[in-house]
Amino acid sequence: MSDDLALRTRSNLPAPIRTTIVLGLLYLFLVGVKLLEGGIKGLGEDYTDALFDSVSNPLAGLFVGILATVLVQSSSVTTSTIVGLVASGVIRVETAVPMIMGANIGTTVTNTLVSLTHARQTEQFRAAFTAATMHDFFNVIVVIVLLPLEILTGFLSKTAALIAHVLVNEGVGGSFDSPIKAAVGWVASAIQDVVERVIANETVLSVVGIGLAIALIFFTLSFITKNMRLLVADRIERTLNAALARSGMVGIVVGALVTIAVQSSSITTSILIPLVASGLLLVRNAYPITLGANIGTTITALLAALAAGTVDSLTIAFTHTIFNIAGILLIFPWLKIRYVPVIMAEKLADIAIKRKSLALGYTFGVFVVIPALGILILR
């Protein structure tokens, strides 16, 4: 019995109850973001400056984003944490942008790992590994092009800052009266008050607060994802297959909407892998749906920014969205280069089926070894 079937069997809850659970978990997730902001501020500038000195290098920030996302298996957790860091003033928007880009690369490790489960069947593995790694190549290509441009011009963050400023009518570094911030703020304050009664030392208090916040963010997002998958699982495959008969842009929209619904790009892209492996879905039809998942996953950071209630946090959240949209506009509309990531993935898959160990080496090397070495060298 699969994990999903077992979960359905154990917990066959009516849709209204499951929806209520998801809303409750979403509220706790936003409380976690607010707790994270408070805990980081409580550490003081000396601690936080020392902690993030190495991240001032854009490449180090990129590698941190990759490795952090691989470790927690969720770009949503990484980007929400980054939003909290920006909201608390620990890191600047400019420093956070490469981290966000790294999270985009790191999130593709899940579907790459899923593809390895098909390693015993050569043709299935070829299709599955191609479908997984085309997402890797697309995100890496986009970062290679847009990161230098962002460093030189700041066009992504400046555009995002302009949008944030127009929406909330506040200058850089200011705060705004977000209804979400007001709704979760009193609960976060109440939790902090309870912890303060137990722990007197301010530094220990801040560290405990940060740990509690990250745990709350991680577990709430995990359960939101599981419940949303159960809530819409029966519709997802039908929706994805319905998108195949239409244009690529429809596939992008479907990928974005499904990802928003399940609160996880990893679920959307991982669902595609067995469909492609079984021949029910062509790699090139899965491609636009994968790109849409990149856009859909940014909704979590936007919600976290509304909970934080600062212009800078909203700016980095919008930067994430604009970056993913810009990446699609950079490659997908142009027929001559549209399928370059797919072609590169096909060539890698041809190599991988001859030596399966290289597929594992590629996954471990790209997502763990290179980022870890990069962080060590650039510190």
C-alpha positions as CSV (number, residue, x, y, z in Angstrom):
1,M,0.0,0.0,0.0
2,S,1.4,3.4,-1.0
3,D,1.9,6.2,1.5
4,D,-0.8,8.2,-0.1
5,L,-3.3,5.3,0.0
6,A,-2.4,4.5,3.5
7,L,-2.9,8.1,4.5
8,R,-6.3,8.2,2.8
9,T,-7.3,4.9,4.6
10,R,-6.3,6.2,8.0
11,S,-7.7,9.7,7.6
12,N,-10.7,9.8,5.3
13,L,-11.9,13.2,6.5
14,P,-14.7,15.2,4.7
15,A,-13.4,18.0,2.5
16,P,-14.8,20.8,4.7
17,I,-13.0,19.5,7.8
18,R,-9.8,19.0,5.9
19,T,-10.1,22.5,4.5
20,T,-10.5,23.9,8.0
21,I,-7.4,22.0,9.1
22,V,-5.4,23.5,6.3
23,L,-6.6,27.0,7.1
24,G,-5.6,26.5,10.8
25,L,-2.2,25.2,9.7
26,L,-1.7,28.2,7.4
27,Y,-2.4,30.5,10.3
28,L,0.2,28.7,12.5
29,F,2.6,28.9,9.6
30,L,2.2,32.7,9.5
31,V,2.6,32.8,13.3
32,G,5.9,30.9,12.8
33,V,7.1,33.6,10.4
34,K,6.3,36.3,12.9
35,L,8.1,34.4,15.7
36,L,11.2,34.0,13.4
37,E,11.3,37.7,12.9
38,G,11.1,38.4,16.6
39,G,13.7,35.8,17.5
40,I,16.2,37.1,15.0
41,K,15.8,40.7,16.2
42,G,16.4,39.5,19.8
43,L,19.8,38.1,19.0
44,G,21.2,41.6,18.3
45,E,23.4,42.9,15.5
46,D,26.7,41.4,16.7
47,Y,25.4,37.8,16.5
48,T,23.5,38.2,13.3
49,D,26.3,40.1,11.5
50,A,28.8,37.4,12.4
51,L,26.4,34.7,11.2
52,F,25.7,36.2,7.8
53,D,29.1,37.7,7.0
54,S,29.9,34.9,4.5
55,V,26.6,35.4,2.8
56,S,27.5,38.9,1.6
57,N,29.1,37.2,-1.4
58,P,26.3,36.5,-4.1
59,L,27.7,33.1,-5.0
60,A,27.8,32.1,-1.3
61,G,24.2,33.3,-1.0
62,L,23.3,31.2,-4.0
63,F,24.9,28.1,-2.5
64,V,23.3,28.7,0.9
65,G,19.9,28.8,-0.8
66,I,20.5,25.5,-2.7
67,L,21.9,23.6,0.3
68,A,19.3,24.9,2.8
69,T,16.5,23.9,0.4
70,V,18.0,20.4,-0.1
71,L,18.3,19.9,3.6
72,V,14.7,20.8,4.4
73,Q,13.3,19.4,1.1
74,S,11.2,22.5,0.7
75,S,11.9,25.8,-1.1
76,S,8.8,27.2,0.7
77,V,10.5,26.7,4.1
78,T,13.7,28.3,2.8
79,T,12.0,31.3,1.1
80,S,9.8,31.9,4.2
81,T,12.9,31.9,6.4
82,I,14.6,34.3,4.1
83,V,11.5,36.6,4.2
84,G,11.8,36.5,8.0
85,L,15.5,37.4,7.9
86,V,14.8,40.3,5.6
87,A,11.9,41.5,7.7
88,S,14.1,41.5,10.8
89,G,16.8,43.5,9.1
90,V,19.4,40.8,9.4
91,I,20.0,40.6,5.7
92,R,19.4,43.1,3.0
93,V,17.2,42.5,0.0
94,E,20.3,42.5,-2.3
95,T,21.8,39.8,-0.2
96,A,18.7,37.7,-0.1
97,V,18.1,37.7,-3.9
98,P,20.8,35.0,-4.6
99,M,19.5,32.9,-1.8
100,I,16.0,33.0,-3.4
101,M,17.6,31.9,-6.7
102,G,19.4,29.1,-4.9
103,A,16.2,27.9,-3.4
104,N,14.8,27.6,-6.9
105,I,17.6,25.3,-7.9
106,G,17.5,23.3,-4.6
107,T,13.8,22.5,-4.9
108,T,14.4,20.5,-8.1
109,V,16.3,17.8,-6.1
110,T,13.0,16.1,-5.0
111,N,11.8,15.2,-8.5
112,T,15.4,14.2,-9.5
113,L,15.4,11.7,-6.5
114,V,11.9,10.5,-7.6
115,S,13.3,9.7,-11.1
116,L,16.0,7.5,-9.6
117,T,13.3,5.1,-8.4
118,H,12.8,4.1,-12.1
119,A,16.5,3.1,-12.5
120,R,15.8,-0.6,-13.1
121,Q,13.7,0.0,-16.2
122,T,16.0,1.6,-18.9
123,E,13.4,3.4,-21.0
124,Q,11.3,4.5,-18.1
125,F,14.4,5.8,-16.4
126,R,15.5,7.7,-19.5
127,A,12.1,9.5,-19.7
128,A,11.9,10.1,-15.9
129,F,15.4,11.4,-15.5
130,T,14.9,13.7,-18.5
131,A,11.7,15.1,-17.1
132,A,13.4,15.7,-13.7
133,T,16.7,17.2,-14.9
134,M,15.1,19.5,-17.5
135,H,13.9,21.4,-14.4
136,D,17.4,21.5,-13.0
137,F,18.9,22.8,-16.3
138,F,16.1,25.4,-16.8
139,N,16.7,26.9,-13.3
140,V,20.5,26.8,-13.6
141,I,20.4,28.5,-17.0
142,V,18.1,31.2,-15.7
143,V,20.3,31.8,-12.7
144,I,23.4,32.0,-14.9
145,V,21.8,34.7,-17.0
146,L,19.8,36.7,-14.4
147,L,22.1,36.6,-11.4
148,P,24.9,38.7,-13.0
149,L,22.3,41.1,-14.5
150,E,20.7,41.5,-11.0
151,I,24.2,42.1,-9.5
152,L,25.0,44.7,-12.1
153,T,21.7,46.5,-12.4
154,G,19.4,45.3,-9.5
155,F,16.5,45.2,-12.0
156,L,14.7,42.4,-10.3
157,S,14.8,43.8,-6.8
158,K,14.2,47.4,-8.0
159,T,11.1,46.4,-9.9
160,A,9.9,44.4,-6.9
161,A,10.6,47.4,-4.6
162,L,8.6,49.7,-6.9
163,I,5.6,47.3,-6.8
164,A,5.8,46.9,-3.0
165,H,6.1,50.7,-2.6
166,V,3.0,51.3,-4.8
167,L,1.0,48.7,-3.1
168,V,1.6,49.8,0.5
169,N,2.7,53.4,-0.1
170,E,5.8,53.1,2.2
171,G,9.5,53.8,1.6
172,V,12.3,51.2,1.7
173,G,12.7,49.7,5.2
174,G,9.2,50.9,6.3
175,S,6.4,48.8,7.6
176,F,2.7,48.6,6.7
177,D,-0.5,47.7,8.4
178,S,-1.1,44.2,7.0
179,P,-4.3,42.5,8.2
180,I,-2.5,39.2,8.3
181,K,0.3,40.8,10.4
182,A,-2.3,42.0,12.9
183,A,-4.1,38.7,12.9
184,V,-1.0,36.6,13.8
185,G,0.9,39.2,15.8
186,W,-1.0,38.8,19.1
187,V,-0.5,35.0,19.0
188,A,3.2,35.3,18.3
189,S,3.5,37.8,21.2
190,A,1.6,35.5,23.5
191,I,3.9,32.6,22.7
192,Q,7.0,34.9,23.2
193,D,5.6,36.0,26.6
194,V,5.2,32.3,27.7
195,V,8.7,31.5,26.7
196,E,10.1,34.6,28.4
197,R,8.6,33.4,31.7
198,V,10.6,30.1,31.4
199,I,13.9,31.5,30.0
200,A,15.6,34.6,31.4
201,N,18.7,34.8,29.3
202,E,17.9,37.0,26.2
203,T,20.3,35.2,23.9
204,V,19.0,31.7,24.8
205,L,15.5,33.1,24.5
206,S,16.1,34.3,21.0
207,V,17.8,31.0,19.9
208,V,14.8,29.0,21.3
209,G,12.4,31.4,19.6
210,I,14.2,31.0,16.3
211,G,14.2,27.2,16.7
212,L,10.6,27.1,17.6
213,A,9.7,29.4,14.6
214,I,11.6,27.3,12.1
215,A,10.1,24.1,13.5
216,L,6.6,25.6,13.2
217,I,7.2,26.8,9.7
218,F,8.6,23.4,8.6
219,F,5.9,21.2,10.2
220,T,2.9,23.4,9.3
221,L,4.0,23.6,5.6
222,S,4.6,19.8,5.6
223,F,1.1,19.1,6.9
224,I,-0.5,21.8,4.7
225,T,1.1,20.0,1.7
226,K,-0.1,16.6,2.8
227,N,-3.6,17.7,3.5
228,M,-3.9,19.7,0.3
229,R,-2.6,16.8,-1.7
230,L,-5.3,14.6,-0.2
231,L,-7.9,17.3,-0.8
232,V,-7.1,17.7,-4.5
233,A,-5.2,14.5,-5.4
234,D,-8.1,13.0,-7.4
235,R,-8.2,16.2,-9.5
236,I,-4.5,16.8,-10.1
237,E,-3.7,14.1,-12.7
238,R,-6.9,14.9,-14.6
239,T,-6.0,18.6,-14.6
240,L,-2.4,18.0,-15.8
241,N,-3.6,15.7,-18.6
242,A,-6.2,18.1,-19.6
243,A,-3.5,20.7,-20.1
244,L,-1.7,18.5,-22.6
245,A,-4.2,19.1,-25.4
246,R,-3.8,22.8,-25.2
247,S,-1.0,25.3,-25.6
248,G,2.2,25.6,-23.6
249,M,0.9,28.7,-21.9
250,V,-2.0,26.7,-20.6
251,G,0.4,24.2,-19.2
252,I,2.3,27.0,-17.4
253,V,-1.0,28.3,-15.9
254,V,-2.1,24.8,-14.8
255,G,1.3,24.1,-13.2
256,A,1.1,27.4,-11.3
257,L,-2.5,26.8,-10.1
258,V,-1.8,23.2,-9.1
259,T,1.3,24.3,-7.1
260,I,-0.7,27.1,-5.4
261,A,-3.4,24.5,-4.5
262,V,-1.0,22.0,-3.0
263,Q,1.5,24.6,-1.7
264,S,4.4,22.6,-3.1
265,S,6.2,22.7,-6.4
266,S,7.9,19.5,-5.5
267,I,4.5,17.7,-5.5
268,T,3.5,19.1,-8.9
269,T,6.8,18.2,-10.5
270,S,7.1,14.8,-8.7
271,I,3.6,13.8,-10.0
272,L,4.8,14.5,-13.5
273,I,7.8,12.0,-13.2
274,P,5.8,8.7,-13.1
275,L,3.4,10.0,-15.7
276,V,6.3,10.7,-18.1
277,A,8.0,7.4,-17.1
278,S,4.9,5.4,-17.9
279,G,4.5,7.1,-21.3
280,L,1.2,8.8,-20.3
281,L,2.9,12.2,-20.7
282,L,5.5,13.4,-23.1
283,V,8.6,15.1,-21.7
284,R,7.9,18.2,-23.8
285,N,4.3,18.4,-22.6
286,A,5.5,18.2,-19.0
287,Y,8.0,21.0,-19.5
288,P,5.6,24.0,-19.4
289,I,3.8,22.5,-16.4
290,T,7.1,22.4,-14.6
291,L,7.8,26.0,-15.4
292,G,4.4,27.0,-14.1
293,A,5.2,25.3,-10.8
294,N,8.1,27.7,-10.4
295,I,5.6,30.6,-10.4
296,G,3.1,28.9,-8.2
297,T,5.6,28.1,-5.4
298,T,6.2,31.9,-4.8
299,I,2.8,32.3,-3.2
300,T,4.2,31.0,0.2
301,A,6.8,33.8,0.3
302,L,4.2,36.4,-0.5
303,L,2.0,35.1,2.4
304,A,5.0,35.2,4.7
305,A,5.8,38.8,3.6
306,L,2.2,39.8,4.5
307,A,2.7,38.3,7.9
308,A,6.0,40.1,8.4
309,G,4.4,43.4,7.4
310,T,7.6,45.2,6.1
311,V,8.2,46.7,2.7
312,D,11.6,44.9,2.4
313,S,10.0,41.5,3.1
314,L,7.3,42.2,0.5
315,T,10.1,43.3,-1.9
316,I,12.0,40.0,-1.6
317,A,8.8,38.0,-2.0
318,F,7.9,39.9,-5.2
319,T,11.5,39.5,-6.4
320,H,11.0,35.8,-6.2
321,T,7.9,36.0,-8.3
322,I,9.4,38.4,-10.9
323,F,12.5,36.2,-11.1
324,N,10.5,33.1,-12.0
325,I,8.3,35.0,-14.5
326,A,11.4,36.6,-16.1
327,G,13.1,33.2,-16.4
328,I,10.1,31.9,-18.3
329,L,10.0,35.0,-20.6
330,L,13.8,34.6,-21.2
331,I,13.5,31.1,-22.6
332,F,10.0,29.8,-23.3
333,P,8.6,32.2,-25.9
334,W,11.6,31.7,-28.2
335,L,11.3,28.5,-30.3
336,K,15.0,28.3,-31.1
337,I,16.0,28.1,-27.4
338,R,12.7,27.0,-25.8
339,Y,13.7,23.3,-25.5
340,V,17.4,23.8,-24.7
341,P,16.9,22.6,-21.1
342,V,15.0,19.6,-22.4
343,I,17.7,18.7,-24.9
344,M,20.5,19.1,-22.3
345,A,18.4,16.8,-20.0
346,E,18.0,14.2,-22.7
347,K,21.8,14.1,-23.3
348,L,22.4,13.7,-19.6
349,A,19.8,10.9,-19.5
350,D,21.6,9.1,-22.4
351,I,24.8,9.1,-20.3
352,A,23.0,8.1,-17.1
353,I,21.3,5.0,-18.5
354,K,24.7,3.7,-19.5
355,R,26.1,4.2,-16.0
356,K,23.3,4.5,-13.4
357,S,25.9,5.4,-10.7
358,L,26.5,8.7,-12.6
359,A,22.9,9.7,-12.1
360,L,23.3,9.3,-8.3
361,G,26.7,11.1,-8.5
362,Y,25.1,14.0,-10.5
363,T,22.3,14.4,-7.9
364,F,24.6,14.3,-4.9
365,G,27.3,16.4,-6.6
366,V,25.1,19.2,-7.9
367,F,22.8,19.5,-4.9
368,V,25.2,18.8,-2.0
369,V,28.9,18.7,-2.8
370,I,29.2,21.8,-5.0
371,P,27.0,24.0,-2.8
372,A,28.9,22.8,0.4
373,L,32.3,23.4,-1.1
374,G,31.2,26.7,-2.5
375,I,30.1,27.9,0.9
376,L,33.4,26.7,2.5
377,I,35.6,28.4,-0.1
378,L,33.7,31.7,-0.2
379,R,33.4,32.2,3.6
